[in-house]
Amino acid sequence: MPLTLASAGSPQIIKRIGGKDETQRFLSSLGFVTGSEVTVISEFDGNVIVNVKESRVAISKSMANRIMV
């Protein structure tokens, strides 16, 4: 399921990252890599704040839809 459907507060493991190579590299630079743990902190208007690799990151709904957990 995409990250946008994950419930807040429950840790998820990233299974796959979709999108173009440029998008995958960008998400990888933020810490979104296959096998890592990500937790949704909150969601506002579809945009998501997540905790990944001990950092909080805000990403858009379209980016979050490319991250499969």
Residue pairs with C-beta under 8 A, 6 or more apart in sequence:
1 68
1 69
2 64
2 65
2 66
2 67
2 68
2 69
3 12
3 38
3 40
3 48
3 50
3 64
3 65
3 67
3 68
3 69
4 43
4 46
4 48
4 61
4 64
4 65
6 12
6 40
6 69
7 40
8 40
8 41
8 42
8 43
9 39
9 40
9 41
10 39
10 40
11 37
11 38
11 39
12 37
12 38
12 39
12 40
12 69
13 35
13 36
13 37
13 38
13 69
14 32
14 33
14 34
14 35
14 36
14 37
14 38
14 67
14 68
14 69
15 34
15 68
15 69
16 34
16 68
17 24
17 27
17 28
17 32
17 33
17 34
17 66
17 67
17 68
18 24
18 66
18 67
18 68
19 27
19 66
23 63
23 66
27 63
27 66
27 67
30 52
30 57
30 59
31 52
31 53
31 55
31 57
32 38
32 52
32 67
36 52
36 53
37 52
38 50
38 51
38 52
38 67
38 69
39 50
39 51
39 52
40 48
40 49
40 50
41 49
41 50
41 51
41 56
42 48
42 49
43 49
45 61
46 60
46 61
46 64
47 58
47 59
47 60
47 61
47 64
48 58
48 59
48 60
48 61
48 64
49 56
49 57
49 58
50 56
50 57
50 58
50 59
50 64
51 57
